[in-house]
Amino acid sequence: MVYYKQYDSADDRYERHLVADVTARSTVISRLQPDTQYSFYIDCYNSDGSSPASNVVVDKTLGNTGLLPCLPRAVFTAENDPLLLLLFEL
């Protein structure tokens, strides 16, 4: 499960993004706002229970260049590693 929210939001609730494919090494979160800071963290669930939550990562989506509609995305990859990779692109 990927949790995310706008970093400066007064609301402390995180949105949830379910990664249903248990073999997935990445996921895409769409509908993020351009030029906006977000905080993210992940945790995993299986038949043995849930993992501890990852550290929170804060990063900013790219701004809208005016040339193309802005479609920022967050991509997470992990393979038995606590590393969380965020990729924002237009």
MODELLER restraints for C-alpha pairs under 7 A, 6 or more apart:
rsr = mdl.restraints
at = mdl.atoms
rsr.add(forms.Gaussian(group=physical.xy_distance, feature=features.Distance(at['CA:1:A'], at['CA:16:A']), mean=6.69, stdev=0.5))
rsr.add(forms.Gaussian(group=physical.xy_distance, feature=features.Distance(at['CA:1:A'], at['CA:17:A']), mean=5.81, stdev=0.5))
rsr.add(forms.Gaussian(group=physical.xy_distance, feature=features.Distance(at['CA:1:A'], at['CA:18:A']), mean=4.86, stdev=0.5))
rsr.add(forms.Gaussian(group=physical.xy_distance, feature=features.Distance(at['CA:1:A'], at['CA:19:A']), mean=5.83, stdev=0.5))
rsr.add(forms.Gaussian(group=physical.xy_distance, feature=features.Distance(at['CA:1:A'], at['CA:42:A']), mean=5.68, stdev=0.5))
rsr.add(forms.Gaussian(group=physical.xy_distance, feature=features.Distance(at['CA:1:A'], at['CA:43:A']), mean=5.56, stdev=0.5))
rsr.add(forms.Gaussian(group=physical.xy_distance, feature=features.Distance(at['CA:1:A'], at['CA:44:A']), mean=5.98, stdev=0.5))
rsr.add(forms.Gaussian(group=physical.xy_distance, feature=features.Distance(at['CA:2:A'], at['CA:16:A']), mean=5.81, stdev=0.5))
rsr.add(forms.Gaussian(group=physical.xy_distance, feature=features.Distance(at['CA:2:A'], at['CA:17:A']), mean=4.99, stdev=0.5))
rsr.add(forms.Gaussian(group=physical.xy_distance, feature=features.Distance(at['CA:2:A'], at['CA:18:A']), mean=6.47, stdev=0.5))
rsr.add(forms.Gaussian(group=physical.xy_distance, feature=features.Distance(at['CA:2:A'], at['CA:41:A']), mean=6.02, stdev=0.5))
rsr.add(forms.Gaussian(group=physical.xy_distance, feature=features.Distance(at['CA:2:A'], at['CA:42:A']), mean=4.56, stdev=0.5))
rsr.add(forms.Gaussian(group=physical.xy_distance, feature=features.Distance(at['CA:2:A'], at['CA:43:A']), mean=6.82, stdev=0.5))
rsr.add(forms.Gaussian(group=physical.xy_distance, feature=features.Distance(at['CA:3:A'], at['CA:14:A']), mean=5.58, stdev=0.5))
rsr.add(forms.Gaussian(group=physical.xy_distance, feature=features.Distance(at['CA:3:A'], at['CA:15:A']), mean=5.52, stdev=0.5))
rsr.add(forms.Gaussian(group=physical.xy_distance, feature=features.Distance(at['CA:3:A'], at['CA:16:A']), mean=4.70, stdev=0.5))
rsr.add(forms.Gaussian(group=physical.xy_distance, feature=features.Distance(at['CA:3:A'], at['CA:17:A']), mean=6.23, stdev=0.5))
rsr.add(forms.Gaussian(group=physical.xy_distance, feature=features.Distance(at['CA:3:A'], at['CA:40:A']), mean=5.56, stdev=0.5))
rsr.add(forms.Gaussian(group=physical.xy_distance, feature=features.Distance(at['CA:3:A'], at['CA:41:A']), mean=5.37, stdev=0.5))
rsr.add(forms.Gaussian(group=physical.xy_distance, feature=features.Distance(at['CA:3:A'], at['CA:42:A']), mean=6.01, stdev=0.5))
rsr.add(forms.Gaussian(group=physical.xy_distance, feature=features.Distance(at['CA:4:A'], at['CA:14:A']), mean=5.17, stdev=0.5))
rsr.add(forms.Gaussian(group=physical.xy_distance, feature=features.Distance(at['CA:4:A'], at['CA:15:A']), mean=5.30, stdev=0.5))
rsr.add(forms.Gaussian(group=physical.xy_distance, feature=features.Distance(at['CA:4:A'], at['CA:16:A']), mean=6.67, stdev=0.5))
rsr.add(forms.Gaussian(group=physical.xy_distance, feature=features.Distance(at['CA:4:A'], at['CA:38:A']), mean=6.60, stdev=0.5))
rsr.add(forms.Gaussian(group=physical.xy_distance, feature=features.Distance(at['CA:4:A'], at['CA:39:A']), mean=5.53, stdev=0.5))
rsr.add(forms.Gaussian(group=physical.xy_distance, feature=features.Distance(at['CA:4:A'], at['CA:40:A']), mean=4.43, stdev=0.5))
rsr.add(forms.Gaussian(group=physical.xy_distance, feature=features.Distance(at['CA:4:A'], at['CA:41:A']), mean=6.69, stdev=0.5))
rsr.add(forms.Gaussian(group=physical.xy_distance, feature=features.Distance(at['CA:5:A'], at['CA:14:A']), mean=5.04, stdev=0.5))
rsr.add(forms.Gaussian(group=physical.xy_distance, feature=features.Distance(at['CA:5:A'], at['CA:15:A']), mean=6.03, stdev=0.5))
rsr.add(forms.Gaussian(group=physical.xy_distance, feature=features.Distance(at['CA:5:A'], at['CA:38:A']), mean=5.49, stdev=0.5))
rsr.add(forms.Gaussian(group=physical.xy_distance, feature=features.Distance(at['CA:5:A'], at['CA:39:A']), mean=5.63, stdev=0.5))
rsr.add(forms.Gaussian(group=physical.xy_distance, feature=features.Distance(at['CA:5:A'], at['CA:40:A']), mean=6.94, stdev=0.5))
rsr.add(forms.Gaussian(group=physical.xy_distance, feature=features.Distance(at['CA:6:A'], at['CA:37:A']), mean=5.89, stdev=0.5))
rsr.add(forms.Gaussian(group=physical.xy_distance, feature=features.Distance(at['CA:6:A'], at['CA:38:A']), mean=4.32, stdev=0.5))
rsr.add(forms.Gaussian(group=physical.xy_distance, feature=features.Distance(at['CA:6:A'], at['CA:39:A']), mean=6.30, stdev=0.5))
rsr.add(forms.Gaussian(group=physical.xy_distance, feature=features.Distance(at['CA:7:A'], at['CA:37:A']), mean=5.33, stdev=0.5))
rsr.add(forms.Gaussian(group=physical.xy_distance, feature=features.Distance(at['CA:7:A'], at['CA:38:A']), mean=4.57, stdev=0.5))
rsr.add(forms.Gaussian(group=physical.xy_distance, feature=features.Distance(at['CA:7:A'], at['CA:39:A']), mean=5.25, stdev=0.5))
rsr.add(forms.Gaussian(group=physical.xy_distance, feature=features.Distance(at['CA:19:A'], at['CA:27:A']), mean=6.83, stdev=0.5))
rsr.add(forms.Gaussian(group=physical.xy_distance, feature=features.Distance(at['CA:25:A'], at['CA:77:A']), mean=5.03, stdev=0.5))
rsr.add(forms.Gaussian(group=physical.xy_distance, feature=features.Distance(at['CA:25:A'], at['CA:78:A']), mean=5.78, stdev=0.5))
rsr.add(forms.Gaussian(group=physical.xy_distance, feature=features.Distance(at['CA:25:A'], at['CA:79:A']), mean=6.79, stdev=0.5))
rsr.add(forms.Gaussian(group=physical.xy_distance, feature=features.Distance(at['CA:26:A'], at['CA:75:A']), mean=5.98, stdev=0.5))
rsr.add(forms.Gaussian(group=physical.xy_distance, feature=features.Distance(at['CA:26:A'], at['CA:76:A']), mean=4.90, stdev=0.5))
rsr.add(forms.Gaussian(group=physical.xy_distance, feature=features.Distance(at['CA:26:A'], at['CA:77:A']), mean=4.66, stdev=0.5))
rsr.add(forms.Gaussian(group=physical.xy_distance, feature=features.Distance(at['CA:27:A'], at['CA:75:A']), mean=5.43, stdev=0.5))
rsr.add(forms.Gaussian(group=physical.xy_distance, feature=features.Distance(at['CA:27:A'], at['CA:76:A']), mean=5.84, stdev=0.5))
rsr.add(forms.Gaussian(group=physical.xy_distance, feature=features.Distance(at['CA:28:A'], at['CA:73:A']), mean=6.04, stdev=0.5))
rsr.add(forms.Gaussian(group=physical.xy_distance, feature=features.Distance(at['CA:28:A'], at['CA:74:A']), mean=5.61, stdev=0.5))
rsr.add(forms.Gaussian(group=physical.xy_distance, feature=features.Distance(at['CA:28:A'], at['CA:75:A']), mean=5.14, stdev=0.5))
rsr.add(forms.Gaussian(group=physical.xy_distance, feature=features.Distance(at['CA:29:A'], at['CA:73:A']), mean=5.47, stdev=0.5))
rsr.add(forms.Gaussian(group=physical.xy_distance, feature=features.Distance(at['CA:29:A'], at['CA:74:A']), mean=5.33, stdev=0.5))
rsr.add(forms.Gaussian(group=physical.xy_distance, feature=features.Distance(at['CA:30:A'], at['CA:72:A']), mean=6.74, stdev=0.5))
rsr.add(forms.Gaussian(group=physical.xy_distance, feature=features.Distance(at['CA:30:A'], at['CA:73:A']), mean=5.34, stdev=0.5))
rsr.add(forms.Gaussian(group=physical.xy_distance, feature=features.Distance(at['CA:32:A'], at['CA:72:A']), mean=6.01, stdev=0.5))
rsr.add(forms.Gaussian(group=physical.xy_distance, feature=features.Distance(at['CA:32:A'], at['CA:73:A']), mean=6.84, stdev=0.5))
rsr.add(forms.Gaussian(group=physical.xy_distance, feature=features.Distance(at['CA:34:A'], at['CA:61:A']), mean=5.49, stdev=0.5))
rsr.add(forms.Gaussian(group=physical.xy_distance, feature=features.Distance(at['CA:34:A'], at['CA:62:A']), mean=5.60, stdev=0.5))
rsr.add(forms.Gaussian(group=physical.xy_distance, feature=features.Distance(at['CA:34:A'], at['CA:63:A']), mean=4.75, stdev=0.5))
rsr.add(forms.Gaussian(group=physical.xy_distance, feature=features.Distance(at['CA:34:A'], at['CA:64:A']), mean=5.97, stdev=0.5))
rsr.add(forms.Gaussian(group=physical.xy_distance, feature=features.Distance(at['CA:34:A'], at['CA:70:A']), mean=6.43, stdev=0.5))
rsr.add(forms.Gaussian(group=physical.xy_distance, feature=features.Distance(at['CA:34:A'], at['CA:72:A']), mean=6.53, stdev=0.5))
rsr.add(forms.Gaussian(group=physical.xy_distance, feature=features.Distance(at['CA:35:A'], at['CA:60:A']), mean=6.26, stdev=0.5))
rsr.add(forms.Gaussian(group=physical.xy_distance, feature=features.Distance(at['CA:35:A'], at['CA:61:A']), mean=5.03, stdev=0.5))
rsr.add(forms.Gaussian(group=physical.xy_distance, feature=features.Distance(at['CA:35:A'], at['CA:62:A']), mean=5.02, stdev=0.5))
rsr.add(forms.Gaussian(group=physical.xy_distance, feature=features.Distance(at['CA:35:A'], at['CA:63:A']), mean=4.14, stdev=0.5))
rsr.add(forms.Gaussian(group=physical.xy_distance, feature=features.Distance(at['CA:36:A'], at['CA:60:A']), mean=5.27, stdev=0.5))
rsr.add(forms.Gaussian(group=physical.xy_distance, feature=features.Distance(at['CA:36:A'], at['CA:61:A']), mean=5.45, stdev=0.5))
rsr.add(forms.Gaussian(group=physical.xy_distance, feature=features.Distance(at['CA:37:A'], at['CA:58:A']), mean=6.71, stdev=0.5))
rsr.add(forms.Gaussian(group=physical.xy_distance, feature=features.Distance(at['CA:37:A'], at['CA:59:A']), mean=5.47, stdev=0.5))
rsr.add(forms.Gaussian(group=physical.xy_distance, feature=features.Distance(at['CA:37:A'], at['CA:60:A']), mean=4.06, stdev=0.5))
rsr.add(forms.Gaussian(group=physical.xy_distance, feature=features.Distance(at['CA:37:A'], at['CA:61:A']), mean=6.47, stdev=0.5))
rsr.add(forms.Gaussian(group=physical.xy_distance, feature=features.Distance(at['CA:38:A'], at['CA:58:A']), mean=5.59, stdev=0.5))
rsr.add(forms.Gaussian(group=physical.xy_distance, feature=features.Distance(at['CA:38:A'], at['CA:59:A']), mean=5.70, stdev=0.5))
rsr.add(forms.Gaussian(group=physical.xy_distance, feature=features.Distance(at['CA:38:A'], at['CA:60:A']), mean=6.09, stdev=0.5))
rsr.add(forms.Gaussian(group=physical.xy_distance, feature=features.Distance(at['CA:39:A'], at['CA:56:A']), mean=6.30, stdev=0.5))
rsr.add(forms.Gaussian(group=physical.xy_distance, feature=features.Distance(at['CA:39:A'], at['CA:57:A']), mean=5.50, stdev=0.5))
rsr.add(forms.Gaussian(group=physical.xy_distance, feature=features.Distance(at['CA:39:A'], at['CA:58:A']), mean=4.31, stdev=0.5))
rsr.add(forms.Gaussian(group=physical.xy_distance, feature=features.Distance(at['CA:39:A'], at['CA:59:A']), mean=6.65, stdev=0.5))
rsr.add(forms.Gaussian(group=physical.xy_distance, feature=features.Distance(at['CA:40:A'], at['CA:56:A']), mean=5.48, stdev=0.5))
rsr.add(forms.Gaussian(group=physical.xy_distance, feature=features.Distance(at['CA:40:A'], at['CA:57:A']), mean=5.21, stdev=0.5))
rsr.add(forms.Gaussian(group=physical.xy_distance, feature=features.Distance(at['CA:40:A'], at['CA:58:A']), mean=6.39, stdev=0.5))
rsr.add(forms.Gaussian(group=physical.xy_distance, feature=features.Distance(at['CA:41:A'], at['CA:53:A']), mean=6.79, stdev=0.5))
rsr.add(forms.Gaussian(group=physical.xy_distance, feature=features.Distance(at['CA:41:A'], at['CA:54:A']), mean=5.52, stdev=0.5))
rsr.add(forms.Gaussian(group=physical.xy_distance, feature=features.Distance(at['CA:41:A'], at['CA:55:A']), mean=6.16, stdev=0.5))
rsr.add(forms.Gaussian(group=physical.xy_distance, feature=features.Distance(at['CA:41:A'], at['CA:56:A']), mean=4.86, stdev=0.5))
rsr.add(forms.Gaussian(group=physical.xy_distance, feature=features.Distance(at['CA:41:A'], at['CA:57:A']), mean=6.38, stdev=0.5))
rsr.add(forms.Gaussian(group=physical.xy_distance, feature=features.Distance(at['CA:42:A'], at['CA:53:A']), mean=5.79, stdev=0.5))
rsr.add(forms.Gaussian(group=physical.xy_distance, feature=features.Distance(at['CA:42:A'], at['CA:54:A']), mean=5.42, stdev=0.5))
rsr.add(forms.Gaussian(group=physical.xy_distance, feature=features.Distance(at['CA:43:A'], at['CA:51:A']), mean=5.69, stdev=0.5))
rsr.add(forms.Gaussian(group=physical.xy_distance, feature=features.Distance(at['CA:43:A'], at['CA:52:A']), mean=6.27, stdev=0.5))
rsr.add(forms.Gaussian(group=physical.xy_distance, feature=features.Distance(at['CA:43:A'], at['CA:53:A']), mean=4.70, stdev=0.5))
rsr.add(forms.Gaussian(group=physical.xy_distance, feature=features.Distance(at['CA:43:A'], at['CA:54:A']), mean=6.25, stdev=0.5))
rsr.add(forms.Gaussian(group=physical.xy_distance, feature=features.Distance(at['CA:44:A'], at['CA:50:A']), mean=5.56, stdev=0.5))
rsr.add(forms.Gaussian(group=physical.xy_distance, feature=features.Distance(at['CA:44:A'], at['CA:51:A']), mean=5.28, stdev=0.5))
rsr.add(forms.Gaussian(group=physical.xy_distance, feature=features.Distance(at['CA:45:A'], at['CA:51:A']), mean=6.38, stdev=0.5))
rsr.add(forms.Gaussian(group=physical.xy_distance, feature=features.Distance(at['CA:61:A'], at['CA:72:A']), mean=6.04, stdev=0.5))
rsr.add(forms.Gaussian(group=physical.xy_distance, feature=features.Distance(at['CA:61:A'], at['CA:88:A']), mean=5.68, stdev=0.5))
rsr.add(forms.Gaussian(group=physical.xy_distance, feature=features.Distance(at['CA:62:A'], at['CA:72:A']), mean=6.69, stdev=0.5))
rsr.add(forms.Gaussian(group=physical.xy_distance, feature=features.Distance(at['CA:62:A'], at['CA:88:A']), mean=6.54, stdev=0.5))
rsr.add(forms.Gaussian(group=physical.xy_distance, feature=features.Distance(at['CA:62:A'], at['CA:89:A']), mean=6.79, stdev=0.5))
rsr.add(forms.Gaussian(group=physical.xy_distance, feature=features.Distance(at['CA:64:A'], at['CA:70:A']), mean=5.11, stdev=0.5))
rsr.add(forms.Gaussian(group=physical.xy_distance, feature=features.Distance(at['CA:70:A'], at['CA:90:A']), mean=5.23, stdev=0.5))
rsr.add(forms.Gaussian(group=physical.xy_distance, feature=features.Distance(at['CA:71:A'], at['CA:89:A']), mean=6.87, stdev=0.5))
rsr.add(forms.Gaussian(group=physical.xy_distance, feature=features.Distance(at['CA:71:A'], at['CA:90:A']), mean=4.88, stdev=0.5))
rsr.add(forms.Gaussian(group=physical.xy_distance, feature=features.Distance(at['CA:72:A'], at['CA:88:A']), mean=5.29, stdev=0.5))
rsr.add(forms.Gaussian(group=physical.xy_distance, feature=features.Distance(at['CA:72:A'], at['CA:89:A']), mean=5.07, stdev=0.5))
rsr.add(forms.Gaussian(group=physical.xy_distance, feature=features.Distance(at['CA:72:A'], at['CA:90:A']), mean=5.35, stdev=0.5))
rsr.add(forms.Gaussian(group=physical.xy_distance, feature=features.Distance(at['CA:73:A'], at['CA:87:A']), mean=6.70, stdev=0.5))
rsr.add(forms.Gaussian(group=physical.xy_distance, feature=features.Distance(at['CA:73:A'], at['CA:88:A']), mean=5.01, stdev=0.5))
rsr.add(forms.Gaussian(group=physical.xy_distance, feature=features.Distance(at['CA:73:A'], at['CA:89:A']), mean=6.05, stdev=0.5))
rsr.add(forms.Gaussian(group=physical.xy_distance, feature=features.Distance(at['CA:74:A'], at['CA:86:A']), mean=5.48, stdev=0.5))
rsr.add(forms.Gaussian(group=physical.xy_distance, feature=features.Distance(at['CA:74:A'], at['CA:87:A']), mean=5.27, stdev=0.5))
rsr.add(forms.Gaussian(group=physical.xy_distance, feature=features.Distance(at['CA:74:A'], at['CA:88:A']), mean=5.56, stdev=0.5))
rsr.add(forms.Gaussian(group=physical.xy_distance, feature=features.Distance(at['CA:75:A'], at['CA:85:A']), mean=6.69, stdev=0.5))
rsr.add(forms.Gaussian(group=physical.xy_distance, feature=features.Distance(at['CA:75:A'], at['CA:86:A']), mean=5.24, stdev=0.5))
rsr.add(forms.Gaussian(group=physical.xy_distance, feature=features.Distance(at['CA:75:A'], at['CA:87:A']), mean=5.30, stdev=0.5))
rsr.add(forms.Gaussian(group=physical.xy_distance, feature=features.Distance(at['CA:76:A'], at['CA:84:A']), mean=5.94, stdev=0.5))
rsr.add(forms.Gaussian(group=physical.xy_distance, feature=features.Distance(at['CA:76:A'], at['CA:85:A']), mean=5.13, stdev=0.5))
rsr.add(forms.Gaussian(group=physical.xy_distance, feature=features.Distance(at['CA:76:A'], at['CA:86:A']), mean=5.72, stdev=0.5))
rsr.add(forms.Gaussian(group=physical.xy_distance, feature=features.Distance(at['CA:77:A'], at['CA:84:A']), mean=6.16, stdev=0.5))
rsr.add(forms.Gaussian(group=physical.xy_distance, feature=features.Distance(at['CA:77:A'], at['CA:85:A']), mean=5.79, stdev=0.5))
rsr.add(forms.Gaussian(group=physical.xy_distance, feature=features.Distance(at['CA:78:A'], at['CA:84:A']), mean=6.45, stdev=0.5))
